[in-house]
Amino acid sequence: MQTFNKHIIQENETLKSIATLYDISEGDLKFFHNNHCATKDIILINLKEQKELFIPRTAVLDKSKIVNFKHGNTLIFHPQNSFYQYGVSINIEKGSHKNELKYEASVRWLKTESRLHYFEIDRTSLFFINEEEANDIADVLAYKTSKVLYPLHISVDETGKFNAIENLEIYKSRWEAVKEDIDKEFEGEIVEDYCNKIENILNEPELLSLYLKNDYFLRTLFFGMYQSFGDRYKIQGLETFPIIDNPIEPQYKIELEIDPLKDDYHLINIEGNGILHEERNIQDFINNVPFPFVIEDEPEINTEGYFRLQSYVNAETSLPEFLYLECEIQLQEPKKVSVIINVLENTKSTN
């Protein structure tokens, strides 16, 4: 992101008048300009032949454009009383094979307790596979049985990162009604086997929790972007994403960068880029092992994969109005998951 702005010097303007205009000291303004300009434009004492000044990114006339950070340029997660309707598009590519899943979902903040935020997630539409409404029996069964999960209650930590599913105990009782509807519409051994598998999952809370933890929508929306970005508005760290089915998710070395100014739509812009950072090699992932097959004192790091993120966050609710995440890993052929979350309607509750 751009780290500076430029001020076009007007007739009769002085270093002092420009510094006063932007509410910064003359010394700070001169120091910043001299560290960004060409040698011929360096200011020694006062302005001479300069036609423009480099000024800090946050030196703006409209102070409402500045992101309201806390100590250490920390972006605070404050979603209280928010309610969003999202359109969700999930694209999964493996080699030349591609599938796209689309649906709509609502996200409602419920409460804050013990430094966790609680949300209710509901799927509010049918889902479409490759632009067609699900009509294959397997797809319809998947949609019908997924109703047992919604509304879904989850907890999210103070950084906006997904924490846990909070209403696992209710799914068994919900299943009775869902199963009754399925029995009315379908019959046969395939349907019975499918329902038996669902029941087995519901009887194992840890397995169900793991299944839901791998939900691409939840993990993208609640990725955990609300952190201290420091003086350079950047932060680096190691993050995981469930791009493949593995007990230990692949790890990526990621840099997140935030623009300290809101855009023309009053949204906060956050970008993320990274590469795979794993001791496990391609064959380890193909074999679905959680740890490297060969343990070495100085392992060669596997970087065969990348990560990208672009988020436009509502400054009032802290929730994204648009969010794009793309994650790739190299196996025998590359696998890529891209998730697009776009707000359809924003209603801020008054209760």
C-alpha positions in Angstrom: 0.0 0.0 0.0 1.1 3.6 -0.5 2.9 4.8 2.6 2.7 8.6 1.8 0.6 11.3 0.3 1.8 14.4 -1.7 0.9 18.0 -1.1 1.1 20.3 -4.2 2.7 23.5 -3.0 0.6 26.6 -3.6 1.7 30.1 -4.1 2.7 31.9 -0.8 2.6 28.6 1.2 5.5 28.0 3.6 6.8 24.9 5.4 5.1 26.3 8.6 1.7 27.0 6.9 1.7 23.5 5.4 2.7 21.9 8.7 -0.1 23.8 10.4 -2.6 22.8 7.8 -2.0 19.1 8.5 -1.5 19.5 12.2 2.1 18.2 12.3 5.4 19.9 13.3 7.7 21.6 10.8 10.5 19.3 11.9 8.5 16.2 11.4 7.2 17.4 8.0 10.7 18.2 6.8 12.2 14.9 8.1 9.4 12.9 6.4 9.8 14.7 3.1 13.6 14.5 3.0 13.4 10.7 3.6 11.1 10.2 0.6 12.1 12.8 -2.0 14.8 12.9 -4.7 18.1 14.6 -3.6 17.4 17.7 -5.6 14.2 18.3 -3.6 15.6 18.0 -0.1 14.6 20.9 2.2 17.5 22.4 4.0 15.9 25.2 6.0 12.7 26.2 4.2 10.9 25.8 0.8 12.8 26.9 -2.3 12.2 25.3 -5.7 10.1 22.3 -4.4 6.8 21.9 -6.2 5.4 19.2 -4.0 5.9 17.8 -0.5 5.9 14.2 0.6 3.6 14.0 3.7 2.7 11.1 6.0 -0.2 8.9 4.8 -2.3 9.9 7.8 -1.7 13.7 7.2 -5.1 14.5 5.8 -7.5 17.4 6.1 -10.5 15.1 6.7 -9.6 13.5 10.0 -12.7 11.2 9.8 -10.8 9.2 7.1 -8.2 8.1 9.7 -8.7 4.6 11.0 -9.4 4.7 14.8 -6.6 2.5 16.1 -5.8 1.8 19.7 -2.3 1.4 21.3 0.2 0.0 18.9 -2.0 0.7 15.9 -4.3 -2.1 17.1 -7.5 -2.6 15.0 -10.2 -3.3 17.6 -12.9 -5.9 16.9 -16.2 -4.5 18.1 -19.1 -6.2 16.2 -21.7 -5.6 19.0 -25.3 -5.5 17.7 -24.3 -6.2 14.1 -26.4 -8.2 11.6 -25.3 -9.0 8.1 -26.6 -10.9 5.1 -23.8 -12.3 3.0 -23.5 -13.9 -0.4 -20.9 -16.7 -0.4 -19.0 -18.2 -3.3 -16.5 -21.0 -2.7 -14.4 -22.2 -5.6 -12.4 -25.5 -5.3 -9.9 -26.3 -8.0 -7.8 -29.5 -8.1 -5.8 -29.7 -11.3 -8.2 -29.0 -14.2 -11.3 -30.0 -12.1 -13.3 -27.1 -10.8 -16.4 -26.7 -8.7 -18.2 -23.6 -7.4 -20.6 -23.5 -4.5 -22.9 -20.5 -3.9 -25.3 -19.7 -1.1 -26.5 -17.0 1.2 -25.9 -16.8 4.9 -26.7 -14.4 7.8 -24.4 -13.5 10.6 -25.8 -12.1 13.9 -23.8 -11.0 16.9 -25.4 -12.4 20.1 -23.2 -11.4 23.1 -19.8 -10.9 24.5 -18.7 -13.1 27.4 -15.3 -14.0 28.9 -13.5 -12.0 26.2 -15.3 -14.0 23.4 -17.9 -12.8 20.9 -20.8 -15.1 20.2 -22.5 -15.2 16.8 -25.4 -17.0 15.2 -24.8 -18.2 11.7 -27.7 -19.3 9.5 -27.8 -20.5 5.9 -30.6 -18.5 4.3 -30.9 -19.9 0.8 -30.6 -23.0 -1.3 -27.1 -23.7 -2.6 -26.0 -23.7 -6.2 -23.3 -25.9 -7.6 -21.7 -24.5 -10.8 -24.5 -22.0 -11.2 -27.2 -24.7 -11.0 -29.6 -25.3 -8.1 -28.6 -28.5 -6.4 -30.8 -31.3 -7.9 -28.5 -34.4 -7.9 -29.7 -36.7 -5.1 -26.3 -36.5 -3.3 -26.3 -32.7 -3.5 -29.9 -32.5 -2.3 -29.2 -34.9 0.6 -26.2 -32.8 1.6 -28.3 -29.6 1.6 -31.2 -31.3 3.5 -29.0 -32.9 6.2 -27.0 -29.6 6.6 -30.2 -28.1 8.0 -29.4 -29.9 11.3 -26.5 -27.5 11.8 -28.3 -24.2 11.4 -28.7 -21.9 13.1 -25.1 -22.4 14.2 -23.7 -20.7 17.3 -20.0 -20.0 17.4 -17.5 -18.1 19.5 -14.8 -15.8 18.2 -11.9 -14.3 20.1 -10.9 -10.7 20.4 -8.8 -10.8 17.2 -11.8 -11.9 15.2 -10.5 -15.5 14.9 -12.9 -18.5 15.0 -12.7 -20.2 18.3 -15.3 -23.0 18.7 -18.8 -24.3 17.9 -21.0 -23.5 20.9 -24.3 -25.4 20.4 -23.2 -29.0 19.6 -25.6 -30.4 22.2 -28.7 -29.4 20.2 -27.9 -31.2 17.0 -29.2 -34.6 18.1 -32.7 -33.2 18.9 -32.7 -31.3 15.6 -31.8 -34.4 13.7 -35.1 -36.1 14.5 -37.1 -33.5 12.6 -34.7 -33.3 9.7 -34.6 -37.1 9.4 -38.4 -37.2 9.3 -38.5 -34.8 6.4 -35.9 -36.8 4.5 -37.8 -40.0 5.0 -40.9 -38.4 3.5 -39.1 -37.3 0.4 -36.5 -40.1 -0.2 -36.1 -43.8 0.2 -33.6 -46.5 -0.6 -30.4 -48.0 0.7 -28.2 -45.0 -0.5 -30.3 -42.6 1.5 -30.3 -44.8 4.6 -26.5 -45.2 4.4 -26.1 -41.5 4.1 -28.3 -40.7 7.1 -26.4 -43.4 9.1 -23.2 -41.6 8.4 -24.7 -38.3 9.6 -25.9 -39.9 12.8 -22.5 -41.3 13.5 -21.0 -37.8 13.1 -23.6 -36.3 15.4 -22.8 -39.0 18.0 -19.2 -37.9 18.1 -19.0 -34.2 19.2 -15.3 -34.0 18.6 -15.6 -35.3 15.0 -18.5 -32.9 14.4 -16.6 -30.0 15.9 -13.6 -30.8 13.6 -15.9 -31.0 10.6 -17.4 -27.5 11.3 -14.0 -26.1 12.0 -13.1 -26.8 8.4 -15.9 -24.7 7.1 -14.4 -22.4 4.5 -17.0 -19.6 5.1 -16.5 -19.5 8.9 -12.7 -19.7 8.7 -12.5 -16.9 6.1 -15.0 -14.5 7.7 -13.3 -15.0 11.1 -9.7 -15.2 10.0 -8.4 -13.0 12.8 -7.3 -9.7 11.3 -7.8 -7.5 14.4 -4.3 -7.2 15.7 -1.6 -4.7 16.4 -0.1 -3.6 13.1 2.7 -1.5 14.6 4.3 1.7 13.2 4.6 0.3 9.7 0.9 -0.9 9.6 2.1 -4.4 8.9 2.2 -7.6 10.8 3.8 -11.0 10.0 3.0 -14.4 11.4 2.2 -18.0 10.8 -1.4 -18.9 10.1 -3.2 -22.2 9.1 -6.1 -22.8 6.7 -8.0 -26.1 6.1 -7.3 -26.3 2.4 -6.8 -30.1 2.6 -8.3 -32.7 5.0 -5.5 -33.2 7.5 -5.5 -33.3 11.3 -2.9 -30.6 11.2 -3.7 -27.8 8.8 -1.1 -26.5 6.4 0.8 -23.5 7.7 1.5 -20.3 5.8 3.9 -17.5 6.5 1.7 -14.4 6.0 2.1 -10.6 6.1 -1.0 -8.5 6.7 -1.0 -4.8 5.8 -3.6 -2.3 6.7 -4.2 1.1 5.2 -4.4 3.7 8.0 -7.0 5.6 5.9 -10.5 4.5 5.1 -11.4 4.4 1.4 -14.0 6.5 -0.4 -16.7 4.1 0.9 -15.6 4.6 4.6 -14.2 1.0 4.6 -10.9 -0.2 6.1 -8.7 -2.0 3.6 -6.5 -5.0 4.7 -4.3 -7.0 2.4 -2.6 -10.3 3.1 0.1 -12.2 1.2 2.1 -15.3 2.1 3.6 -18.6 1.1 3.4 -22.1 2.5 5.8 -22.6 5.4 5.9 -26.3 6.2 8.3 -29.0 7.3 6.0 -31.6 5.6 6.8 -32.1 1.9 4.4 -32.8 -0.9 4.5 -36.5 -0.4 3.7 -36.1 3.3 0.5 -34.1 2.4 -0.5 -36.7 -0.2 -0.1 -39.4 2.4 -2.3 -37.3 4.8 0.2 -37.4 7.6 0.1 -34.8 10.4 3.9 -34.6 10.8 7.0 -35.0 8.6 7.7 -38.6 7.7 11.4 -37.8 8.0 12.5 -35.7 11.1 15.6 -33.6 10.4 17.6 -31.2 12.6 17.5 -28.5 9.8 14.5 -29.4 7.7 14.0 -28.0 4.2 11.0 -25.8 4.3 8.3 -26.6 1.8 7.1 -23.3 0.1 5.0 -24.9 -2.6 1.9 -22.9 -2.0 0.6 -19.4 -1.6 -2.0 -17.3 0.3 -3.8 -14.1 -0.5 -6.4 -12.0 1.3 -8.2 -8.8 0.6 -10.7 -7.4 3.1 -12.9 -4.3 3.1 -14.1 -3.8 6.7 -16.9 -1.7 8.0 -15.4 0.8 10.4 -18.5 0.7 12.7 -19.3 -3.0 13.0 -15.7 -4.4 12.3 -17.2 -7.0 10.0 -16.2 -7.2 6.3 -18.4 -5.9 3.6 -16.3 -7.7 1.1 -13.7 -10.4 1.7 -11.6 -12.5 -0.7 -9.3 -15.3 0.4 -7.3 -17.5 -1.9 -5.2 -20.4 -0.7 -3.2 -22.9 -2.8 -1.0 -25.9 -2.1 1.0 -28.2 -4.4 0.2 -31.9 -4.2 0.5 -34.3 -7.2 -1.4 -31.4 -8.9 -2.2 -28.0 -7.3 -5.2 -27.6 -5.2 -6.7 -24.1 -4.8 -9.6 -22.8 -2.7 -10.9 -19.3 -3.2 -13.7 -17.8 -1.0 -15.6 -14.6 -1.8 -17.9 -13.1 0.8 -19.9 -10.1 -0.2 -22.5 -8.2 1.9 -26.0 -8.3 0.6 -27.7 -6.3 3.3 -26.5 -4.7 6.5 -28.9 -4.1 9.3 -27.4 -2.7 12.5 -29.7 -3.8 15.3 -31.0 -1.3 17.8 -31.5 -3.7 20.7 
